[in-house]
């Protein structure tokens, strides 16, 4: 069986991925810093483990 767990290194952002960069609380743009998407408006922090 082929291993399809490997993702392509450079794929264009999908609409969902773009929306993931918006704050789920206030829909403001998230600032990406040190592996975390941080909202400077409400203080939301969406750190991605790994
Ligand atoms: Zn926010």
mmCIF file of the protein (N, C-alpha, C, O) and its ligand, coordinates in Angstrom:
data_MODEL
# 
_entry.id   MODEL 
# 
loop_
_entity.id 
_entity.type 
_entity.pdbx_number_of_molecules 
1 polymer     1 
2 non-polymer 1 
# 
_entity_poly.entity_id                      1 
_entity_poly.type                           'polypeptide(L)' 
_entity_poly.nstd_linkage                   no 
_entity_poly.nstd_monomer                   no 
_entity_poly.pdbx_seq_one_letter_code       
;(UNK)(UNK)(UNK)(UNK)(UNK)(UNK)(UNK)(UNK)(UNK)(UNK)(UNK)(UNK)(UNK)(UNK)(UNK)(UNK)
(UNK)(UNK)(UNK)(UNK)(UNK)(UNK)(UNK)(UNK)(UNK)(UNK)(UNK)(UNK)(UNK)(UNK)(UNK)(UNK)
(UNK)(UNK)(UNK)(UNK)(UNK)(UNK)(UNK)(UNK)(UNK)(UNK)(UNK)(UNK)(UNK)(UNK)(UNK)(UNK)
(UNK)(UNK)
;
_entity_poly.pdbx_seq_one_letter_code_can   XXXXXXXXXXXXXXXXXXXXXXXXXXXXXXXXXXXXXXXXXXXXXXXXXX 
_entity_poly.pdbx_strand_id                 A 
# 
loop_
_entity_poly_seq.entity_id 
_entity_poly_seq.num 
_entity_poly_seq.mon_id 
_entity_poly_seq.hetero 
1 1  UNK n 
1 2  UNK n 
1 3  UNK n 
1 4  UNK n 
1 5  UNK n 
1 6  UNK n 
1 7  UNK n 
1 8  UNK n 
1 9  UNK n 
1 10 UNK n 
1 11 UNK n 
1 12 UNK n 
1 13 UNK n 
1 14 UNK n 
1 15 UNK n 
1 16 UNK n 
1 17 UNK n 
1 18 UNK n 
1 19 UNK n 
1 20 UNK n 
1 21 UNK n 
1 22 UNK n 
1 23 UNK n 
1 24 UNK n 
1 25 UNK n 
1 26 UNK n 
1 27 UNK n 
1 28 UNK n 
1 29 UNK n 
1 30 UNK n 
1 31 UNK n 
1 32 UNK n 
1 33 UNK n 
1 34 UNK n 
1 35 UNK n 
1 36 UNK n 
1 37 UNK n 
1 38 UNK n 
1 39 UNK n 
1 40 UNK n 
1 41 UNK n 
1 42 UNK n 
1 43 UNK n 
1 44 UNK n 
1 45 UNK n 
1 46 UNK n 
1 47 UNK n 
1 48 UNK n 
1 49 UNK n 
1 50 UNK n 
# 
loop_
_struct_asym.id 
_struct_asym.entity_id 
A 1 
B 2 
# 
loop_
_chem_comp.id 
_chem_comp.type 
_chem_comp.mon_nstd_flag 
UNK 'L-peptide linking' . 
ZN  non-polymer         . 
# 
_pdbx_entity_nonpoly.entity_id   2 
_pdbx_entity_nonpoly.name        ? 
_pdbx_entity_nonpoly.comp_id     ZN 
# 
_pdbx_nonpoly_scheme.asym_id         B 
_pdbx_nonpoly_scheme.entity_id       2 
_pdbx_nonpoly_scheme.mon_id          ZN 
_pdbx_nonpoly_scheme.ndb_seq_num     1 
_pdbx_nonpoly_scheme.pdb_seq_num     101 
_pdbx_nonpoly_scheme.auth_seq_num    101 
_pdbx_nonpoly_scheme.pdb_mon_id      ZN 
_pdbx_nonpoly_scheme.auth_mon_id     ZN 
_pdbx_nonpoly_scheme.pdb_strand_id   A 
_pdbx_nonpoly_scheme.pdb_ins_code    . 
# 
loop_
_atom_site.group_PDB 
_atom_site.id 
_atom_site.type_symbol 
_atom_site.label_atom_id 
_atom_site.label_alt_id 
_atom_site.label_comp_id 
_atom_site.label_asym_id 
_atom_site.label_entity_id 
_atom_site.label_seq_id 
_atom_site.pdbx_PDB_ins_code 
_atom_site.Cartn_x 
_atom_site.Cartn_y 
_atom_site.Cartn_z 
_atom_site.occupancy 
_atom_site.B_iso_or_equiv 
_atom_site.pdbx_formal_charge 
_atom_site.auth_seq_id 
_atom_site.auth_comp_id 
_atom_site.auth_asym_id 
_atom_site.auth_atom_id 
_atom_site.pdbx_PDB_model_num 
ATOM   1   N  N  . UNK A 1 1  ? 0.852   -1.202 0.000  1.00 0.00 ? 1   UNK A N  1 
ATOM   2   C  CA . UNK A 1 1  ? 0.000   0.000  0.000  1.00 0.00 ? 1   UNK A CA 1 
ATOM   3   C  C  . UNK A 1 1  ? 0.884   1.247  0.000  1.00 0.00 ? 1   UNK A C  1 
ATOM   4   O  O  . UNK A 1 1  ? 1.869   1.319  0.735  1.00 0.00 ? 1   UNK A O  1 
ATOM   5   N  N  . UNK A 1 2  ? 0.531   2.209  -0.815 1.00 0.00 ? 2   UNK A N  1 
ATOM   6   C  CA . UNK A 1 2  ? 1.330   3.444  -0.882 1.00 0.00 ? 2   UNK A CA 1 
ATOM   7   C  C  . UNK A 1 2  ? 1.174   4.279  0.381  1.00 0.00 ? 2   UNK A C  1 
ATOM   8   O  O  . UNK A 1 2  ? 0.107   4.316  0.994  1.00 0.00 ? 2   UNK A O  1 
ATOM   9   N  N  . UNK A 1 3  ? 2.248   4.938  0.751  1.00 0.00 ? 3   UNK A N  1 
ATOM   10  C  CA . UNK A 1 3  ? 2.206   5.798  1.923  1.00 0.00 ? 3   UNK A CA 1 
ATOM   11  C  C  . UNK A 1 3  ? 1.824   7.210  1.487  1.00 0.00 ? 3   UNK A C  1 
ATOM   12  O  O  . UNK A 1 3  ? 2.622   7.915  0.869  1.00 0.00 ? 3   UNK A O  1 
ATOM   13  N  N  . UNK A 1 4  ? 0.618   7.610  1.809  1.00 0.00 ? 4   UNK A N  1 
ATOM   14  C  CA . UNK A 1 4  ? 0.139   8.927  1.377  1.00 0.00 ? 4   UNK A CA 1 
ATOM   15  C  C  . UNK A 1 4  ? 0.192   9.943  2.511  1.00 0.00 ? 4   UNK A C  1 
ATOM   16  O  O  . UNK A 1 4  ? -0.423  11.007 2.443  1.00 0.00 ? 4   UNK A O  1 
ATOM   17  N  N  . UNK A 1 5  ? 0.939   9.592  3.557  1.00 0.00 ? 5   UNK A N  1 
ATOM   18  C  CA . UNK A 1 5  ? 0.995   10.487 4.708  1.00 0.00 ? 5   UNK A CA 1 
ATOM   19  C  C  . UNK A 1 5  ? 1.944   11.651 4.461  1.00 0.00 ? 5   UNK A C  1 
ATOM   20  O  O  . UNK A 1 5  ? 1.925   12.645 5.188  1.00 0.00 ? 5   UNK A O  1 
ATOM   21  N  N  . UNK A 1 6  ? 2.781   11.520 3.424  1.00 0.00 ? 6   UNK A N  1 
ATOM   22  C  CA . UNK A 1 6  ? 3.722   12.592 3.121  1.00 0.00 ? 6   UNK A CA 1 
ATOM   23  C  C  . UNK A 1 6  ? 3.026   13.679 2.308  1.00 0.00 ? 6   UNK A C  1 
ATOM   24  O  O  . UNK A 1 6  ? 2.456   13.413 1.250  1.00 0.00 ? 6   UNK A O  1 
ATOM   25  N  N  . UNK A 1 7  ? 3.083   14.889 2.812  1.00 0.00 ? 7   UNK A N  1 
ATOM   26  C  CA . UNK A 1 7  ? 2.415   15.987 2.129  1.00 0.00 ? 7   UNK A CA 1 
ATOM   27  C  C  . UNK A 1 7  ? 3.385   16.714 1.215  1.00 0.00 ? 7   UNK A C  1 
ATOM   28  O  O  . UNK A 1 7  ? 4.588   16.754 1.476  1.00 0.00 ? 7   UNK A O  1 
ATOM   29  N  N  . UNK A 1 8  ? 2.865   17.279 0.157  1.00 0.00 ? 8   UNK A N  1 
ATOM   30  C  CA . UNK A 1 8  ? 3.697   18.059 -0.745 1.00 0.00 ? 8   UNK A CA 1 
ATOM   31  C  C  . UNK A 1 8  ? 4.242   19.275 -0.013 1.00 0.00 ? 8   UNK A C  1 
ATOM   32  O  O  . UNK A 1 8  ? 3.518   19.908 0.754  1.00 0.00 ? 8   UNK A O  1 
ATOM   33  N  N  . UNK A 1 9  ? 5.504   19.608 -0.236 1.00 0.00 ? 9   UNK A N  1 
ATOM   34  C  CA . UNK A 1 9  ? 6.152   20.687 0.506  1.00 0.00 ? 9   UNK A CA 1 
ATOM   35  C  C  . UNK A 1 9  ? 5.595   22.064 0.193  1.00 0.00 ? 9   UNK A C  1 
ATOM   36  O  O  . UNK A 1 9  ? 5.519   22.917 1.077  1.00 0.00 ? 9   UNK A O  1 
ATOM   37  N  N  . UNK A 1 10 ? 5.211   22.288 -1.028 1.00 0.00 ? 10  UNK A N  1 
ATOM   38  C  CA . UNK A 1 10 ? 4.743   23.623 -1.395 1.00 0.00 ? 10  UNK A CA 1 
ATOM   39  C  C  . UNK A 1 10 ? 3.398   23.547 -2.104 1.00 0.00 ? 10  UNK A C  1 
ATOM   40  O  O  . UNK A 1 10 ? 3.320   23.312 -3.310 1.00 0.00 ? 10  UNK A O  1 
ATOM   41  N  N  . UNK A 1 11 ? 2.361   23.749 -1.337 1.00 0.00 ? 11  UNK A N  1 
ATOM   42  C  CA . UNK A 1 11 ? 1.028   23.767 -1.916 1.00 0.00 ? 11  UNK A CA 1 
ATOM   43  C  C  . UNK A 1 11 ? 0.390   25.117 -1.615 1.00 0.00 ? 11  UNK A C  1 
ATOM   44  O  O  . UNK A 1 11 ? 0.607   25.670 -0.537 1.00 0.00 ? 11  UNK A O  1 
ATOM   45  N  N  . UNK A 1 12 ? -0.386  25.656 -2.539 1.00 0.00 ? 12  UNK A N  1 
ATOM   46  C  CA . UNK A 1 12 ? -1.057  26.943 -2.298 1.00 0.00 ? 12  UNK A CA 1 
ATOM   47  C  C  . UNK A 1 12 ? -2.066  26.824 -1.170 1.00 0.00 ? 12  UNK A C  1 
ATOM   48  O  O  . UNK A 1 12 ? -2.664  25.771 -0.952 1.00 0.00 ? 12  UNK A O  1 
ATOM   49  N  N  . UNK A 1 13 ? -2.238  27.918 -0.467 1.00 0.00 ? 13  UNK A N  1 
ATOM   50  C  CA . UNK A 1 13 ? -3.169  27.929 0.650  1.00 0.00 ? 13  UNK A CA 1 
ATOM   51  C  C  . UNK A 1 13 ? -4.598  27.751 0.159  1.00 0.00 ? 13  UNK A C  1 
ATOM   52  O  O  . UNK A 1 13 ? -5.034  28.375 -0.808 1.00 0.00 ? 13  UNK A O  1 
ATOM   53  N  N  . UNK A 1 14 ? -5.304  26.884 0.857  1.00 0.00 ? 14  UNK A N  1 
ATOM   54  C  CA . UNK A 1 14 ? -6.716  26.743 0.547  1.00 0.00 ? 14  UNK A CA 1 
ATOM   55  C  C  . UNK A 1 14 ? -7.498  27.777 1.339  1.00 0.00 ? 14  UNK A C  1 
ATOM   56  O  O  . UNK A 1 14 ? -6.965  28.412 2.248  1.00 0.00 ? 14  UNK A O  1 
ATOM   57  N  N  . UNK A 1 15 ? -8.750  27.936 0.989  1.00 0.00 ? 15  UNK A N  1 
ATOM   58  C  CA . UNK A 1 15 ? -9.576  28.923 1.690  1.00 0.00 ? 15  UNK A CA 1 
ATOM   59  C  C  . UNK A 1 15 ? -9.650  28.586 3.175  1.00 0.00 ? 15  UNK A C  1 
ATOM   60  O  O  . UNK A 1 15 ? -9.632  29.479 4.022  1.00 0.00 ? 15  UNK A O  1 
ATOM   61  N  N  . UNK A 1 16 ? -9.734  27.300 3.486  1.00 0.00 ? 16  UNK A N  1 
ATOM   62  C  CA . UNK A 1 16 ? -9.813  26.888 4.881  1.00 0.00 ? 16  UNK A CA 1 
ATOM   63  C  C  . UNK A 1 16 ? -8.548  27.259 5.625  1.00 0.00 ? 16  UNK A C  1 
ATOM   64  O  O  . UNK A 1 16 ? -8.607  27.707 6.771  1.00 0.00 ? 16  UNK A O  1 
ATOM   65  N  N  . UNK A 1 17 ? -7.396  27.075 4.980  1.00 0.00 ? 17  UNK A N  1 
ATOM   66  C  CA . UNK A 1 17 ? -6.139  27.389 5.638  1.00 0.00 ? 17  UNK A CA 1 
ATOM   67  C  C  . UNK A 1 17 ? -6.008  28.892 5.869  1.00 0.00 ? 17  UNK A C  1 
ATOM   68  O  O  . UNK A 1 17 ? -5.434  29.333 6.865  1.00 0.00 ? 17  UNK A O  1 
ATOM   69  N  N  . UNK A 1 18 ? -6.548  29.666 4.937  1.00 0.00 ? 18  UNK A N  1 
ATOM   70  C  CA . UNK A 1 18 ? -6.522  31.115 5.098  1.00 0.00 ? 18  UNK A CA 1 
ATOM   71  C  C  . UNK A 1 18 ? -7.409  31.519 6.275  1.00 0.00 ? 18  UNK A C  1 
ATOM   72  O  O  . UNK A 1 18 ? -7.044  32.392 7.062  1.00 0.00 ? 18  UNK A O  1 
ATOM   73  N  N  . UNK A 1 19 ? -8.556  30.890 6.387  1.00 0.00 ? 19  UNK A N  1 
ATOM   74  C  CA . UNK A 1 19 ? -9.473  31.211 7.468  1.00 0.00 ? 19  UNK A CA 1 
ATOM   75  C  C  . UNK A 1 19 ? -8.893  30.802 8.817  1.00 0.00 ? 19  UNK A C  1 
ATOM   76  O  O  . UNK A 1 19 ? -9.213  31.395 9.847  1.00 0.00 ? 19  UNK A O  1 
ATOM   77  N  N  . UNK A 1 20 ? -8.034  29.780 8.802  1.00 0.00 ? 20  UNK A N  1 
ATOM   78  C  CA . UNK A 1 20 ? -7.409  29.362 10.036 1.00 0.00 ? 20  UNK A CA 1 
ATOM   79  C  C  . UNK A 1 20 ? -6.464  30.430 10.556 1.00 0.00 ? 20  UNK A C  1 
ATOM   80  O  O  . UNK A 1 20 ? -6.076  30.403 11.724 1.00 0.00 ? 20  UNK A O  1 
ATOM   81  N  N  . UNK A 1 21 ? -6.101  31.347 9.720  1.00 0.00 ? 21  UNK A N  1 
ATOM   82  C  CA . UNK A 1 21 ? -5.204  32.424 10.134 1.00 0.00 ? 21  UNK A CA 1 
ATOM   83  C  C  . UNK A 1 21 ? -5.985  33.614 10.678 1.00 0.00 ? 21  UNK A C  1 
ATOM   84  O  O  . UNK A 1 21 ? -5.417  34.656 11.003 1.00 0.00 ? 21  UNK A O  1 
ATOM   85  N  N  . UNK A 1 22 ? -7.275  33.438 10.768 1.00 0.00 ? 22  UNK A N  1 
ATOM   86  C  CA . UNK A 1 22 ? -8.093  34.481 11.378 1.00 0.00 ? 22  UNK A CA 1 
ATOM   87  C  C  . UNK A 1 22 ? -8.482  34.055 12.783 1.00 0.00 ? 22  UNK A C  1 
ATOM   88  O  O  . UNK A 1 22 ? -8.674  32.870 13.053 1.00 0.00 ? 22  UNK A O  1 
ATOM   89  N  N  . UNK A 1 23 ? -8.595  35.017 13.664 1.00 0.00 ? 23  UNK A N  1 
ATOM   90  C  CA . UNK A 1 23 ? -8.960  34.722 15.036 1.00 0.00 ? 23  UNK A CA 1 
ATOM   91  C  C  . UNK A 1 23 ? -10.367 34.124 15.085 1.00 0.00 ? 23  UNK A C  1 
ATOM   92  O  O  . UNK A 1 23 ? -11.306 34.710 14.545 1.00 0.00 ? 23  UNK A O  1 
ATOM   93  N  N  . UNK A 1 24 ? -10.522 32.964 15.725 1.00 0.00 ? 24  UNK A N  1 
ATOM   94  C  CA . UNK A 1 24 ? -11.834 32.333 15.836 1.00 0.00 ? 24  UNK A CA 1 
ATOM   95  C  C  . UNK A 1 24 ? -12.767 33.102 16.754 1.00 0.00 ? 24  UNK A C  1 
ATOM   96  O  O  . UNK A 1 24 ? -13.978 32.882 16.753 1.00 0.00 ? 24  UNK A O  1 
ATOM   97  N  N  . UNK A 1 25 ? -12.204 33.991 17.524 1.00 0.00 ? 25  UNK A N  1 
ATOM   98  C  CA . UNK A 1 25 ? -13.011 34.749 18.482 1.00 0.00 ? 25  UNK A CA 1 
ATOM   99  C  C  . UNK A 1 25 ? -13.507 36.064 17.897 1.00 0.00 ? 25  UNK A C  1 
ATOM   100 O  O  . UNK A 1 25 ? -14.696 36.373 17.970 1.00 0.00 ? 25  UNK A O  1 
ATOM   101 N  N  . UNK A 1 26 ? -12.580 36.846 17.310 1.00 0.00 ? 26  UNK A N  1 
ATOM   102 C  CA . UNK A 1 26 ? -12.961 38.171 16.832 1.00 0.00 ? 26  UNK A CA 1 
ATOM   103 C  C  . UNK A 1 26 ? -12.719 38.346 15.332 1.00 0.00 ? 26  UNK A C  1 
ATOM   104 O  O  . UNK A 1 26 ? -12.954 39.417 14.773 1.00 0.00 ? 26  UNK A O  1 
ATOM   105 N  N  . UNK A 1 27 ? -12.242 37.270 14.689 1.00 0.00 ? 27  UNK A N  1 
ATOM   106 C  CA . UNK A 1 27 ? -12.045 37.283 13.230 1.00 0.00 ? 27  UNK A CA 1 
ATOM   107 C  C  . UNK A 1 27 ? -10.994 38.281 12.768 1.00 0.00 ? 27  UNK A C  1 
ATOM   108 O  O  . UNK A 1 27 ? -10.952 38.647 11.593 1.00 0.00 ? 27  UNK A O  1 
ATOM   109 N  N  . UNK A 1 28 ? -10.158 38.715 13.677 1.00 0.00 ? 28  UNK A N  1 
ATOM   110 C  CA . UNK A 1 28 ? -9.083  39.613 13.291 1.00 0.00 ? 28  UNK A CA 1 
ATOM   111 C  C  . UNK A 1 28 ? -7.924  38.793 12.748 1.00 0.00 ? 28  UNK A C  1 
ATOM   112 O  O  . UNK A 1 28 ? -7.861  37.584 12.970 1.00 0.00 ? 28  UNK A O  1 
ATOM   113 N  N  . UNK A 1 29 ? -7.015  39.436 12.043 1.00 0.00 ? 29  UNK A N  1 
ATOM   114 C  CA . UNK A 1 29 ? -5.863  38.727 11.515 1.00 0.00 ? 29  UNK A CA 1 
ATOM   115 C  C  . UNK A 1 29 ? -4.955  38.255 12.642 1.00 0.00 ? 29  UNK A C  1 
ATOM   116 O  O  . UNK A 1 29 ? -4.662  39.005 13.572 1.00 0.00 ? 29  UNK A O  1 
ATOM   117 N  N  . UNK A 1 30 ? -4.510  36.993 12.548 1.00 0.00 ? 30  UNK A N  1 
ATOM   118 C  CA . UNK A 1 30 ? -3.592  36.475 13.545 1.00 0.00 ? 30  UNK A CA 1 
ATOM   119 C  C  . UNK A 1 30 ? -2.160  36.779 13.135 1.00 0.00 ? 30  UNK A C  1 
ATOM   120 O  O  . UNK A 1 30 ? -1.820  36.766 11.952 1.00 0.00 ? 30  UNK A O  1 
ATOM   121 N  N  . UNK A 1 31 ? -1.332  37.048 14.124 1.00 0.00 ? 31  UNK A N  1 
ATOM   122 C  CA . UNK A 1 31 ? 0.085   37.281 13.885 1.00 0.00 ? 31  UNK A CA 1 
ATOM   123 C  C  . UNK A 1 31 ? 0.834   35.994 14.203 1.00 0.00 ? 31  UNK A C  1 
ATOM   124 O  O  . UNK A 1 31 ? 0.720   35.453 15.303 1.00 0.00 ? 31  UNK A O  1 
ATOM   125 N  N  . UNK A 1 32 ? 1.601   35.511 13.230 1.00 0.00 ? 32  UNK A N  1 
ATOM   126 C  CA . UNK A 1 32 ? 2.321   34.268 13.438 1.00 0.00 ? 32  UNK A CA 1 
ATOM   127 C  C  . UNK A 1 32 ? 3.669   34.554 14.075 1.00 0.00 ? 32  UNK A C  1 
ATOM   128 O  O  . UNK A 1 32 ? 4.509   35.235 13.488 1.00 0.00 ? 32  UNK A O  1 
ATOM   129 N  N  . UNK A 1 33 ? 3.873   34.032 15.277 1.00 0.00 ? 33  UNK A N  1 
ATOM   130 C  CA . UNK A 1 33 ? 5.119   34.264 15.987 1.00 0.00 ? 33  UNK A CA 1 
ATOM   131 C  C  . UNK A 1 33 ? 5.555   33.024 16.746 1.00 0.00 ? 33  UNK A C  1 
ATOM   132 O  O  . UNK A 1 33 ? 4.821   32.511 17.591 1.00 0.00 ? 33  UNK A O  1 
ATOM   133 N  N  . UNK A 1 34 ? 6.741   32.551 16.444 1.00 0.00 ? 34  UNK A N  1 
ATOM   134 C  CA . UNK A 1 34 ? 7.341   31.412 17.144 1.00 0.00 ? 34  UNK A CA 1 
ATOM   135 C  C  . UNK A 1 34 ? 6.405   30.208 17.199 1.00 0.00 ? 34  UNK A C  1 
ATOM   136 O  O  . UNK A 1 34 ? 6.230   29.591 18.250 1.00 0.00 ? 34  UNK A O  1 
ATOM   137 N  N  . UNK A 1 35 ? 5.818   29.888 16.077 1.00 0.00 ? 35  UNK A N  1 
ATOM   138 C  CA . UNK A 1 35 ? 4.989   28.696 16.009 1.00 0.00 ? 35  UNK A CA 1 
ATOM   139 C  C  . UNK A 1 35 ? 3.581   28.887 16.515 1.00 0.00 ? 35  UNK A C  1 
ATOM   140 O  O  . UNK A 1 35 ? 2.809   27.932 16.599 1.00 0.00 ? 35  UNK A O  1 
ATOM   141 N  N  . UNK A 1 36 ? 3.241   30.128 16.857 1.00 0.00 ? 36  UNK A N  1 
ATOM   142 C  CA . UNK A 1 36 ? 1.903   30.377 17.388 1.00 0.00 ? 36  UNK A CA 1 
ATOM   143 C  C  . UNK A 1 36 ? 1.202   31.461 16.590 1.00 0.00 ? 36  UNK A C  1 
ATOM   144 O  O  . UNK A 1 36 ? 1.808   32.469 16.226 1.00 0.00 ? 36  UNK A O  1 
ATOM   145 N  N  . UNK A 1 37 ? -0.073  31.247 16.322 1.00 0.00 ? 37  UNK A N  1 
ATOM   146 C  CA . UNK A 1 37 ? -0.884  32.302 15.743 1.00 0.00 ? 37  UNK A CA 1 
ATOM   147 C  C  . UNK A 1 37 ? -1.505  33.094 16.879 1.00 0.00 ? 37  UNK A C  1 
ATOM   148 O  O  . UNK A 1 37 ? -2.317  32.573 17.643 1.00 0.00 ? 37  UNK A O  1 
ATOM   149 N  N  . UNK A 1 38 ? -1.121  34.345 16.983 1.00 0.00 ? 38  UNK A N  1 
ATOM   150 C  CA . UNK A 1 38 ? -1.566  35.164 18.103 1.00 0.00 ? 38  UNK A CA 1 
ATOM   151 C  C  . UNK A 1 38 ? -2.438  36.303 17.615 1.00 0.00 ? 38  UNK A C  1 
ATOM   152 O  O  . UNK A 1 38 ? -2.119  36.964 16.627 1.00 0.00 ? 38  UNK A O  1 
ATOM   153 N  N  . UNK A 1 39 ? -3.547  36.530 18.316 1.00 0.00 ? 39  UNK A N  1 
ATOM   154 C  CA . UNK A 1 39 ? -4.412  37.653 18.004 1.00 0.00 ? 39  UNK A CA 1 
ATOM   155 C  C  . UNK A 1 39 ? -4.055  38.813 18.920 1.00 0.00 ? 39  UNK A C  1 
ATOM   156 O  O  . UNK A 1 39 ? -4.083  38.704 20.146 1.00 0.00 ? 39  UNK A O  1 
ATOM   157 N  N  . UNK A 1 40 ? -3.720  39.922 18.285 1.00 0.00 ? 40  UNK A N  1 
ATOM   158 C  CA . UNK A 1 40 ? -3.316  41.072 19.081 1.00 0.00 ? 40  UNK A CA 1 
ATOM   159 C  C  . UNK A 1 40 ? -4.527  41.856 19.568 1.00 0.00 ? 40  UNK A C  1 
ATOM   160 O  O  . UNK A 1 40 ? -4.396  42.782 20.369 1.00 0.00 ? 40  UNK A O  1 
ATOM   161 N  N  . UNK A 1 41 ? -5.682  41.489 19.092 1.00 0.00 ? 41  UNK A N  1 
ATOM   162 C  CA . UNK A 1 41 ? -6.903  42.191 19.479 1.00 0.00 ? 41  UNK A CA 1 
ATOM   163 C  C  . UNK A 1 41 ? -7.470  41.654 20.792 1.00 0.00 ? 41  UNK A C  1 
ATOM   164 O  O  . UNK A 1 41 ? -7.767  42.420 21.709 1.00 0.00 ? 41  UNK A O  1 
ATOM   165 N  N  . UNK A 1 42 ? -7.619  40.330 20.872 1.00 0.00 ? 42  UNK A N  1 
ATOM   166 C  CA . UNK A 1 42 ? -8.263  39.753 22.050 1.00 0.00 ? 42  UNK A CA 1 
ATOM   167 C  C  . UNK A 1 42 ? -7.320  38.865 22.852 1.00 0.00 ? 42  UNK A C  1 
ATOM   168 O  O  . UNK A 1 42 ? -7.673  38.386 23.930 1.00 0.00 ? 42  UNK A O  1 
ATOM   169 N  N  . UNK A 1 43 ? -6.122  38.648 22.325 1.00 0.00 ? 43  UNK A N  1 
ATOM   170 C  CA . UNK A 1 43 ? -5.156  37.862 23.081 1.00 0.00 ? 43  UNK A CA 1 
ATOM   171 C  C  . UNK A 1 43 ? -5.244  36.369 22.815 1.00 0.00 ? 43  UNK A C  1 
ATOM   172 O  O  . UNK A 1 43 ? -4.619  35.573 23.514 1.00 0.00 ? 43  UNK A O  1 
ATOM   173 N  N  . UNK A 1 44 ? -6.012  35.990 21.814 1.00 0.00 ? 44  UNK A N  1 
ATOM   174 C  CA . UNK A 1 44 ? -6.124  34.577 21.466 1.00 0.00 ? 44  UNK A CA 1 
ATOM   175 C  C  . UNK A 1 44 ? -4.765  34.038 21.034 1.00 0.00 ? 44  UNK A C  1 
ATOM   176 O  O  . UNK A 1 44 ? -4.019  34.712 20.324 1.00 0.00 ? 44  UNK A O  1 
ATOM   177 N  N  . UNK A 1 45 ? -4.450  32.822 21.465 1.00 0.00 ? 45  UNK A N  1 
ATOM   178 C  CA . UNK A 1 45 ? -3.202  32.194 21.078 1.00 0.00 ? 45  UNK A CA 1 
ATOM   179 C  C  . UNK A 1 45 ? -3.463  30.788 20.561 1.00 0.00 ? 45  UNK A C  1 
ATOM   180 O  O  . UNK A 1 45 ? -3.914  29.911 21.297 1.00 0.00 ? 45  UNK A O  1 
ATOM   181 N  N  . UNK A 1 46 ? -3.171  30.593 19.289 1.00 0.00 ? 46  UNK A N  1 
ATOM   182 C  CA . UNK A 1 46 ? -3.403  29.278 18.708 1.00 0.00 ? 46  UNK A CA 1 
ATOM   183 C  C  . UNK A 1 46 ? -2.099  28.612 18.347 1.00 0.00 ? 46  UNK A C  1 
ATOM   184 O  O  . UNK A 1 46 ? -1.718  28.550 17.178 1.00 0.00 ? 46  UNK A O  1 
ATOM   185 N  N  . UNK A 1 47 ? -1.425  28.118 19.354 1.00 0.00 ? 47  UNK A N  1 
ATOM   186 C  CA . UNK A 1 47 ? -0.143  27.461 19.127 1.00 0.00 ? 47  UNK A CA 1 
ATOM   187 C  C  . UNK A 1 47 ? -0.343  26.118 18.460 1.00 0.00 ? 47  UNK A C  1 
ATOM   188 O  O  . UNK A 1 47 ? -1.241  25.355 18.818 1.00 0.00 ? 47  UNK A O  1 
ATOM   189 N  N  . UNK A 1 48 ? 0.509   25.837 17.481 1.00 0.00 ? 48  UNK A N  1 
ATOM   190 C  CA . UNK A 1 48 ? 0.466   24.558 16.804 1.00 0.00 ? 48  UNK A CA 1 
ATOM   191 C  C  . UNK A 1 48 ? 1.600   23.683 17.285 1.00 0.00 ? 48  UNK A C  1 
ATOM   192 O  O  . UNK A 1 48 ? 2.767   23.966 17.015 1.00 0.00 ? 48  UNK A O  1 
ATOM   193 N  N  . UNK A 1 49 ? 1.272   22.638 17.984 1.00 0.00 ? 49  UNK A N  1 
ATOM   194 C  CA . UNK A 1 49 ? 2.292   21.745 18.521 1.00 0.00 ? 49  UNK A CA 1 
ATOM   195 C  C  . UNK A 1 49 ? 3.033   21.036 17.403 1.00 0.00 ? 49  UNK A C  1 
ATOM   196 O  O  . UNK A 1 49 ? 2.433   20.643 16.403 1.00 0.00 ? 49  UNK A O  1 
ATOM   197 N  N  . UNK A 1 50 ? 4.319   20.875 17.571 1.00 0.00 ? 50  UNK A N  1 
ATOM   198 C  CA . UNK A 1 50 ? 5.113   20.188 16.579 1.00 0.00 ? 50  UNK A CA 1 
ATOM   199 C  C  . UNK A 1 50 ? 5.815   21.204 15.785 1.00 0.00 ? 50  UNK A C  1 
ATOM   200 O  O  . UNK A 1 50 ? 6.561   20.863 14.868 1.00 0.00 ? 50  UNK A O  1 
HETATM 201 ZN ZN . ZN  B 2 .  ? -9.084  37.845 18.475 1.00 0.00 ? 101 ZN  A ZN 1 
# 
